[in-house]
Amino acid sequence: MKTNPVLIVGGGIMGCASAWELARHGFRVTVLERSVPGAEASSRAAGILGAQIEAHGPGPMTDLSLLSRSRYASFARELQRQTGIDVGYRECGVLRVEFGKRALATQQRHLAWQKKARLGVASLSARSLRQREPALSKKLAGGLFFAGDARVDPPALLRALHIAAERAGVEFRSGSYVRRVLITRGRASGVGLDDGTKLQASHVVIAAGSWTSLIEGLALSEGSVVPARGQIVELATSKPTLSSVVFGPNCYLVPRDDGRLLVGSTLEFVGYRREVTAGAVRDLLSAAIDLVPGLETAELRSSWSNFRPYTKDEIPLLGPSSIENLCFVTGHYRNGILLAPISAEIVAAVVRGERPPLPLGPYSPSRT
């Protein structure tokens, strides 16, 4: 039997993944999306599963990232089994490269904690680096290789999640602008839409990403989640230029199986301005060609920007809130794609009233 309905506000990676997970546990779920599922940052992300390359040190964010990465292979397999879609999950590893020996030594010191934690970091000389990735510049001094990190294709991932969720019984309502969460006797009882419509629910899940702070009634402090614009350039070559994701001093490069290469990304706090700027494209292309000189003749295929939901401590708002039956799964900043499996698992545990896979105190929405 289906339980009372759950309303999820937001149809991006977090909303779709959470909806699919809840539906698989027997919940009747409706996803309310202001545009169409995956239209915002989720489908425009680079798709780096960088639990280690993005880690600044041991702590709750690293714990969450490593746990989610460990679930990704089975997550991708199950999506392909359910939908027939290859979501582009590739255990390709990630390289961090530097042009100067001093900069490389600094990176090695900053990441020494990972070796102590036995997370798997290999130091590569300039020669070893070129053997692994021959297209990289001969001027590079060397790098670090994180074999456990991976990549995925976000548009394919979003399509698969959307289809899998619908097949599991999830209802998606596009063009639904949620104005506020309805509170009845101290608990979330539904949402109010822009057109005055009120929808009732037993649980409300906020997966609104960069638009979270525009929803009334969440009991969050001002600026808890703000948009951080990132610009990305897509290049194309006749065959793949790289096998691994590469992080350089001024950009990262994410290869696709068909020869496309994503070059990212900027970090700009400009509100909801969606422009792609000439200066950003210039800087990204220059940095990419410095890393891989052969990209000078690559086709400039496309460019875009998206909004990543930023929190001041760069840790997501994840789990129950001070309002009963109101759950948050937002503020994932640069790691929304990586954190989708574990975040959906946490949402399902919270709604079901079960113990989550790790303590949620560090991610509590009440900390903001």
SVG drawing of the C-alpha trace seen along z (x, -y; Angstrom):
<svg xmlns="http://www.w3.org/2000/svg" viewBox="-5 -40 65 44">
<polyline fill="none" stroke="black" stroke-width="0.4" points="0.0,0.0 1.1,-3.5 1.6,-5.9 0.5,-9.5 2.1,-11.7 5.5,-13.4 6.0,-16.7 9.5,-17.4 10.3,-21.0 12.8,-20.9 13.3,-18.5 17.1,-18.6 19.5,-15.9 18.6,-15.9 14.8,-16.0 14.9,-13.3 17.2,-11.0 15.3,-11.5 12.0,-10.9 13.2,-7.7 14.5,-6.4 11.3,-7.2 9.1,-5.7 11.2,-2.5 10.3,-2.4 6.6,-2.6 5.9,-6.4 3.6,-8.3 5.8,-11.2 5.1,-14.4 8.0,-16.5 7.2,-20.2 9.6,-21.9 9.5,-25.6 10.9,-24.7 11.4,-21.1 13.4,-18.4 17.1,-18.9 16.8,-22.2 19.1,-24.1 22.5,-23.3 22.2,-19.5 22.2,-18.8 24.8,-21.5 27.4,-20.3 30.7,-18.8 30.0,-15.5 33.2,-15.1 32.9,-12.6 35.8,-14.1 35.5,-12.9 39.3,-13.3 40.4,-16.0 37.7,-18.3 38.5,-17.4 40.2,-20.1 40.8,-17.9 39.2,-15.3 35.8,-16.2 32.0,-15.8 32.2,-16.9 34.9,-14.4 33.0,-11.7 29.8,-12.4 31.7,-12.5 33.6,-9.3 30.4,-7.4 28.5,-8.7 31.3,-7.8 31.4,-4.2 27.7,-3.9 28.1,-5.2 28.9,-2.1 25.8,-0.2 23.7,-3.5 24.7,-3.7 24.2,0.0 20.7,-0.1 19.7,-3.1 20.9,-1.4 19.0,1.8 15.9,-0.2 16.1,-2.5 18.7,-1.1 20.6,-4.4 24.3,-4.5 24.8,-7.4 28.5,-7.7 29.9,-6.5 33.6,-5.9 36.2,-5.0 38.8,-7.1 40.6,-8.7 41.5,-12.4 44.8,-14.1 46.0,-17.2 48.9,-18.7 51.2,-21.7 53.7,-23.5 56.2,-24.3 58.0,-22.0 57.3,-24.3 53.6,-24.3 53.6,-20.6 55.4,-20.2 52.8,-22.5 50.0,-20.3 51.7,-17.2 51.9,-18.7 48.3,-19.8 47.2,-16.3 49.5,-14.4 46.6,-13.7 45.0,-11.6 48.0,-9.3 47.9,-8.9 44.2,-8.0 45.1,-5.5 42.7,-7.0 45.0,-6.3 47.0,-9.1 49.9,-8.5 52.6,-11.0 53.6,-11.2 56.8,-12.6 56.7,-14.6 57.7,-11.5 55.0,-9.3 52.4,-12.0 53.2,-12.1 53.0,-8.3 49.6,-8.3 48.3,-11.3 50.5,-12.0 48.5,-15.0 49.4,-17.0 52.0,-19.7 55.6,-18.8 56.1,-21.9 54.2,-20.2 56.4,-19.3 54.3,-16.3 51.0,-15.6 49.0,-13.6 46.6,-10.8 43.4,-10.0 42.4,-6.6 39.2,-6.3 37.7,-9.5 35.5,-9.2 33.2,-11.0 29.6,-10.7 27.6,-12.4 25.0,-14.7 22.5,-15.0 22.3,-11.2 22.1,-10.8 19.2,-13.2 17.3,-11.5 17.8,-8.2 16.7,-9.4 13.7,-11.1 12.6,-8.0 13.3,-5.6 11.4,-7.8 8.4,-8.1 8.4,-4.3 8.4,-3.9 5.2,-6.0 6.6,-9.5 4.5,-12.4 6.3,-15.4 4.6,-18.8 6.5,-21.3 5.8,-25.0 5.0,-24.8 6.4,-27.8 6.4,-27.1 6.0,-30.3 6.0,-28.9 5.8,-25.9 2.5,-25.5 2.9,-25.0 0.1,-23.5 0.5,-23.2 4.3,-23.3 4.6,-20.8 5.0,-21.1 1.6,-20.2 2.1,-21.1 3.1,-24.0 1.5,-27.1 2.1,-27.9 2.4,-31.2 -1.1,-30.9 -2.6,-30.5 -3.0,-26.7 -2.3,-24.8 -1.1,-21.2 -1.2,-19.0 1.4,-16.4 2.6,-14.3 6.2,-15.4 7.8,-18.2 11.4,-17.8 13.2,-21.0 15.5,-20.2 15.4,-23.7 19.1,-24.2 20.1,-27.9 16.4,-28.9 16.0,-27.6 16.2,-31.0 13.3,-32.3 10.8,-29.9 9.0,-31.3 8.5,-29.5 11.7,-27.4 13.0,-28.9 16.5,-29.5 18.7,-32.5 19.1,-35.0 21.6,-34.0 21.8,-30.3 21.9,-29.2 23.0,-31.6 23.7,-31.1 27.3,-30.8 27.6,-31.1 30.0,-28.8 30.8,-29.1 31.9,-26.1 33.2,-25.7 32.7,-22.6 35.3,-21.6 35.3,-18.7 38.0,-16.7 37.9,-13.7 38.8,-11.3 39.1,-11.7 42.1,-13.8 42.4,-12.6 41.4,-9.5 41.3,-11.0 39.8,-14.2 42.5,-16.8 42.7,-19.6 45.2,-22.3 46.1,-25.6 43.4,-27.6 40.8,-25.1 39.7,-21.5 39.2,-19.3 36.5,-16.6 36.6,-14.2 33.7,-12.4 33.8,-9.2 32.8,-10.8 35.7,-13.3 33.9,-16.2 35.9,-17.9 34.4,-20.2 36.6,-23.1 35.5,-24.6 34.8,-26.5 34.5,-30.0 33.2,-31.0 31.1,-34.2 28.7,-35.6 26.5,-37.7 23.0,-36.7 20.9,-35.1 22.6,-36.6 23.0,-33.8 25.4,-35.4 28.4,-33.7 31.1,-36.3 33.9,-36.8 36.5,-37.2 35.6,-33.9 35.6,-32.0 39.0,-33.6 40.5,-32.6 39.2,-29.1 40.4,-28.5 43.8,-29.9 44.2,-27.7 43.0,-24.6 45.5,-25.1 48.3,-25.6 47.5,-22.2 46.9,-20.5 48.5,-22.4 46.7,-20.3 43.4,-21.8 44.4,-24.9 42.8,-23.2 39.8,-21.8 36.3,-22.8 34.6,-25.3 31.3,-23.5 29.4,-25.4 29.5,-27.4 27.0,-27.9 26.7,-29.0 24.8,-27.5 24.1,-28.3 25.5,-26.1 23.8,-26.3 26.5,-27.7 26.5,-27.7 29.0,-29.6 30.7,-26.5 30.4,-24.7 28.5,-21.9 25.0,-21.0 21.7,-21.4 20.8,-17.8 18.2,-16.1 15.4,-17.1 14.8,-20.7 13.4,-22.5 10.0,-22.1 8.5,-18.7 8.1,-16.7 10.2,-19.3 13.4,-17.7 16.2,-19.5 18.4,-18.2 20.0,-21.3 23.2,-23.5 25.5,-20.9 27.6,-23.6 30.2,-21.9 29.4,-18.4 25.7,-17.9 26.3,-15.1 28.7,-13.3 26.4,-13.5 23.2,-12.4 23.3,-8.7 24.0,-9.3 21.7,-12.3 18.7,-10.4 19.5,-7.6 19.5,-10.1 16.2,-11.7 14.5,-8.3 15.7,-7.4 14.5,-10.7 11.1,-10.4 10.8,-6.8 11.8,-7.6 14.8,-5.4 18.5,-5.8 20.5,-7.6 23.7,-6.1 25.8,-8.6 25.2,-11.2 23.5,-14.3 24.5,-16.9 27.2,-18.5 24.7,-18.9 21.7,-20.1 19.8,-23.0 19.5,-24.5 23.2,-25.3 22.8,-28.2"/>
</svg>
